Amino acid sequence: MRTVNCLMLNKELGGLDRPTYPGELGKKIFENISKEAWALWVKHMTMLINENRLTPMEPKARTFLEEEMEKFLFGRGSELPKEFKPK
């Protein structure tokens, strides 16, 4: 099992088995994000898609999700929709 120094969780953890996103951003994720952090992003992304009623096939939705993914994994974090109420 490969390990990475996960930039999101700030510790050494198991890395992804394969790139999960295309291009340079995908390479950056593969090299710097753990399986655990990626799973957190997938859960957060699902909430964003549902709460914002996004259609991931639409270019505008994909752009929004990519921006939120970068913020979530490498930046200050992705904000929750204003109407979101956790259970």
MDAnalysis code that builds the backbone (N, CA, C; Angstrom):
import MDAnalysis as mda
import numpy as np

u = mda.Universe.empty(261, n_residues=87, atom_resindex=np.repeat(np.arange(87), 3), trajectory=True)
u.add_TopologyAttr("name", ["N", "CA", "C"] * 87)
u.add_TopologyAttr("resid", np.arange(1, 88))
u.add_TopologyAttr("resname", ["MET", "ARG", "THR", "VAL", "ASN", "CYS", "LEU", "MET", "LEU", "ASN", "LYS", "GLU", "LEU", "GLY", "GLY", "LEU", "ASP", "ARG", "PRO", "THR", "TYR", "PRO", "GLY", "GLU", "LEU", "GLY", "LYS", "LYS", "ILE", "PHE", "GLU", "ASN", "ILE", "SER", "LYS", "GLU", "ALA", "TRP", "ALA", "LEU", "TRP", "VAL", "LYS", "HIS", "MET", "THR", "MET", "LEU", "ILE", "ASN", "GLU", "ASN", "ARG", "LEU", "THR", "PRO", "MET", "GLU", "PRO", "LYS", "ALA", "ARG", "THR", "PHE", "LEU", "GLU", "GLU", "GLU", "MET", "GLU", "LYS", "PHE", "LEU", "PHE", "GLY", "ARG", "GLY", "SER", "GLU", "LEU", "PRO", "LYS", "GLU", "PHE", "LYS", "PRO", "LYS"])
u.atoms.positions = np.array([
    [0.849, -1.188, 0.000],
    [0.000, 0.000, 0.000],
    [0.884, 1.238, 0.000],
    [0.578, 2.154, -0.897],
    [1.344, 3.396, -0.936],
    [0.775, 4.383, 0.074],
    [1.641, 5.220, 0.597],
    [1.206, 6.246, 1.538],
    [1.535, 7.620, 0.971],
    [0.812, 8.604, 1.458],
    [1.042, 9.994, 1.078],
    [0.999, 10.843, 2.332],
    [1.671, 11.956, 2.270],
    [1.536, 12.952, 3.325],
    [0.310, 13.777, 2.935],
    [-0.843, 13.419, 3.469],
    [-2.117, 14.020, 3.070],
    [-2.152, 15.500, 3.447],
    [-2.266, 16.352, 2.432],
    [-2.292, 17.788, 2.675],
    [-3.577, 18.231, 3.368],
    [-4.666, 17.528, 3.131],
    [-5.922, 17.921, 3.752],
    [-5.948, 17.561, 5.234],
    [-5.556, 16.331, 5.551],
    [-5.638, 15.849, 6.933],
    [-4.318, 16.030, 7.693],
    [-3.308, 16.474, 6.980],
    [-2.013, 16.816, 7.577],
    [-1.370, 15.650, 8.335],
    [-1.392, 14.467, 7.700],
    [-0.708, 13.312, 8.281],
    [-0.453, 12.265, 7.211],
    [0.426, 11.343, 7.506],
    [0.774, 10.253, 6.603],
    [-0.332, 9.198, 6.642],
    [-0.929, 8.947, 5.474],
    [-2.052, 8.007, 5.379],
    [-1.955, 7.223, 4.077],
    [-2.789, 6.211, 3.960],
    [-2.840, 5.419, 2.740],
    [-3.278, 6.263, 1.559],
    [-2.535, 6.145, 0.461],
    [-2.842, 6.907, -0.743],
    [-3.887, 6.219, -1.603],
    [-4.364, 6.948, -2.569],
    [-5.327, 6.407, -3.521],
    [-4.677, 5.317, -4.362],
    [-5.451, 4.351, -4.794],
    [-4.937, 3.251, -5.608],
    [-4.647, 3.674, -7.044],
    [-5.396, 4.667, -7.506],
    [-5.235, 5.155, -8.875],
    [-5.725, 6.598, -8.921],
    [-5.333, 7.336, -9.949],
    [-5.857, 8.705, -10.065],
    [-7.382, 8.688, -10.162],
    [-8.009, 9.620, -9.483],
    [-9.473, 9.664, -9.444],
    [-10.048, 10.840, -10.236],
    [-9.164, 11.660, -10.786],
    [-9.595, 12.844, -11.524],
    [-8.580, 13.101, -12.627],
    [-9.002, 13.602, -13.776],
    [-8.069, 13.792, -14.889],
    [-7.188, 15.033, -14.743],
    [-6.175, 15.101, -15.566],
    [-5.354, 16.293, -15.700],
    [-4.407, 16.548, -14.543],
    [-3.906, 17.789, -14.517],
    [-2.948, 18.199, -13.482],
    [-3.563, 18.149, -12.086],
    [-4.832, 18.541, -11.977],
    [-5.492, 18.480, -10.670],
    [-5.566, 17.031, -10.195],
    [-5.864, 16.115, -11.097],
    [-5.910, 14.703, -10.744],
    [-4.559, 14.192, -10.270],
    [-3.498, 14.637, -10.927],
    [-2.138, 14.250, -10.521],
    [-1.827, 14.784, -9.120],
    [-2.212, 16.041, -8.882],
    [-1.985, 16.656, -7.569],
    [-2.759, 15.900, -6.478],
    [-3.989, 15.522, -6.773],
    [-4.798, 14.767, -5.813],
    [-4.151, 13.414, -5.541],
    [-3.764, 12.709, -6.598],
    [-3.176, 11.380, -6.448],
    [-1.908, 11.427, -5.600],
    [-1.104, 12.460, -5.774],
    [0.175, 12.560, -5.072],
    [0.048, 13.095, -3.645],
    [-1.044, 13.800, -3.326],
    [-1.107, 14.522, -2.055],
    [-2.339, 14.292, -1.195],
    [-3.271, 13.472, -1.658],
    [-4.524, 13.282, -0.920],
    [-4.708, 11.799, -0.592],
    [-5.096, 11.519, 0.627],
    [-5.280, 10.138, 1.084],
    [-6.653, 9.604, 0.690],
    [-6.790, 8.275, 0.800],
    [-8.089, 7.636, 0.571],
    [-9.130, 8.201, 1.527],
    [-8.728, 8.416, 2.767],
    [-9.651, 8.933, 3.784],
    [-10.159, 10.330, 3.405],
    [-9.259, 11.201, 2.985],
    [-9.653, 12.554, 2.593],
    [-10.525, 12.515, 1.342],
    [-10.189, 11.637, 0.388],
    [-10.985, 11.527, -0.829],
    [-12.402, 11.069, -0.492],
    [-12.534, 10.126, 0.430],
    [-13.856, 9.655, 0.841],
    [-14.665, 10.793, 1.469],
    [-14.004, 11.648, 2.236],
    [-14.689, 12.811, 2.819],
    [-15.174, 13.743, 1.714],
    [-14.332, 13.938, 0.685],
    [-14.737, 14.788, -0.431],
    [-15.939, 14.186, -1.165],
    [-15.923, 12.895, -1.433],
    [-17.033, 12.257, -2.154],
    [-18.339, 12.453, -1.389],
    [-18.290, 12.309, -0.085],
    [-19.485, 12.525, 0.745],
    [-19.941, 13.985, 0.651],
    [-18.992, 14.913, 0.733],
    [-19.313, 16.337, 0.656],
    [-19.849, 16.689, -0.738],
    [-19.217, 16.143, -1.778],
    [-19.646, 16.406, -3.151],
    [-21.075, 15.917, -3.363],
    [-21.405, 14.747, -2.839],
    [-22.757, 14.207, -2.964],
    [-23.771, 15.147, -2.324],
    [-23.419, 15.679, -1.157],
    [-24.295, 16.636, -0.491],
    [-24.455, 17.889, -1.347],
    [-23.351, 18.400, -1.932],
    [-23.433, 19.594, -2.779],
    [-24.330, 19.343, -3.988],
    [-24.173, 18.193, -4.613],
    [-24.993, 17.857, -5.783],
    [-26.468, 17.810, -5.392],
    [-26.768, 17.151, -4.288],
    [-28.168, 17.025, -3.868],
    [-28.762, 18.344, -3.408],
    [-28.062, 19.057, -2.560],
    [-28.602, 20.299, -1.996],
    [-28.744, 21.404, -3.043],
    [-27.815, 21.430, -4.004],
    [-27.858, 22.459, -5.046],
    [-28.574, 21.981, -6.308],
    [-29.078, 20.745, -6.252],
    [-29.802, 20.156, -7.384],
    [-28.988, 20.277, -8.678],
    [-27.736, 19.836, -8.586],
    [-26.829, 19.930, -9.725],
    [-26.965, 18.722, -10.635],
    [-26.698, 18.938, -11.894],
    [-26.577, 17.869, -12.871],
    [-25.110, 17.830, -13.264],
    [-24.349, 16.858, -12.763],
    [-22.902, 16.840, -12.986],
    [-22.471, 16.816, -14.452],
    [-23.360, 16.489, -15.365],
    [-23.023, 16.488, -16.786],
    [-22.959, 17.909, -17.353],
    [-23.571, 18.863, -16.675],
    [-23.587, 20.237, -17.167],
    [-22.246, 20.907, -16.881],
    [-21.676, 21.605, -17.856],
    [-20.372, 22.250, -17.666],
    [-20.332, 23.208, -16.467],
    [-21.392, 23.958, -16.256],
    [-21.433, 24.899, -15.134],
    [-21.358, 24.155, -13.798],
    [-22.053, 23.040, -13.687],
    [-22.028, 22.228, -12.463],
    [-20.648, 21.617, -12.259],
    [-20.033, 21.114, -13.344],
    [-18.697, 20.525, -13.240],
    [-17.670, 21.562, -12.792],
    [-17.775, 22.767, -13.331],
    [-16.862, 23.844, -12.934],
    [-17.031, 24.158, -11.456],
    [-18.271, 24.276, -11.005],
    [-18.553, 24.543, -9.600],
    [-17.974, 23.447, -8.715],
    [-18.212, 22.186, -9.077],
    [-17.728, 21.072, -8.257],
    [-16.202, 21.002, -8.235],
    [-15.562, 21.292, -9.360],
    [-14.097, 21.285, -9.388],
    [-13.535, 22.385, -8.476],
    [-14.133, 23.565, -8.512],
    [-13.694, 24.655, -7.633],
    [-13.885, 24.279, -6.168],
    [-15.019, 23.677, -5.854],
    [-15.282, 23.267, -4.477],
    [-14.333, 22.142, -4.050],
    [-14.015, 21.245, -4.975],
    [-13.095, 20.155, -4.670],
    [-11.715, 20.715, -4.312],
    [-11.231, 21.677, -5.092],
    [-9.931, 22.278, -4.791],
    [-9.949, 22.967, -3.427],
    [-11.021, 23.694, -3.138],
    [-11.126, 24.353, -1.832],
    [-11.183, 23.326, -0.704],
    [-11.954, 22.275, -0.903],
    [-12.143, 21.249, 0.130],
    [-10.844, 20.505, 0.415],
    [-10.149, 20.090, -0.635],
    [-8.957, 19.263, -0.462],
    [-7.679, 20.054, -0.179],
    [-7.564, 21.258, -0.747],
    [-6.295, 21.987, -0.671],
    [-6.399, 23.381, -0.065],
    [-7.590, 23.861, 0.152],
    [-7.741, 25.240, 0.588],
    [-8.399, 25.380, 1.932],
    [-9.231, 26.356, 2.006],
    [-9.880, 26.709, 3.268],
    [-11.132, 25.881, 3.546],
    [-11.472, 24.985, 2.649],
    [-12.660, 24.157, 2.830],
    [-13.813, 24.653, 1.985],
    [-14.698, 23.769, 1.679],
    [-15.867, 24.078, 0.873],
    [-17.011, 24.450, 1.807],
    [-17.724, 25.494, 1.446],
    [-18.825, 25.941, 2.299],
    [-20.071, 25.096, 2.065],
    [-20.860, 24.953, 3.119],
    [-22.132, 24.249, 3.002],
    [-23.167, 25.185, 2.397],
    [-24.106, 24.653, 1.626],
    [-25.192, 25.501, 1.128],
    [-25.950, 26.128, 2.303],
    [-26.436, 27.341, 2.119],
    [-27.110, 28.057, 3.209],
    [-28.316, 27.319, 3.744],
    [-29.020, 26.597, 2.875],
    [-30.227, 25.891, 3.297],
    [-29.945, 24.537, 3.928],
    [-28.682, 24.075, 3.893],
    [-28.349, 22.739, 4.385],
    [-28.480, 22.662, 5.891],
    [-29.182, 21.626, 6.331],
    [-29.330, 21.370, 7.763],
    [-28.902, 19.933, 8.012],
    [-27.728, 19.731, 8.645],
    [-27.276, 18.358, 8.896],
    [-28.235, 17.607, 9.786],
    [-28.309, 16.295, 9.560],
    [-29.206, 15.455, 10.379],
    [-28.582, 15.155, 11.703],
])
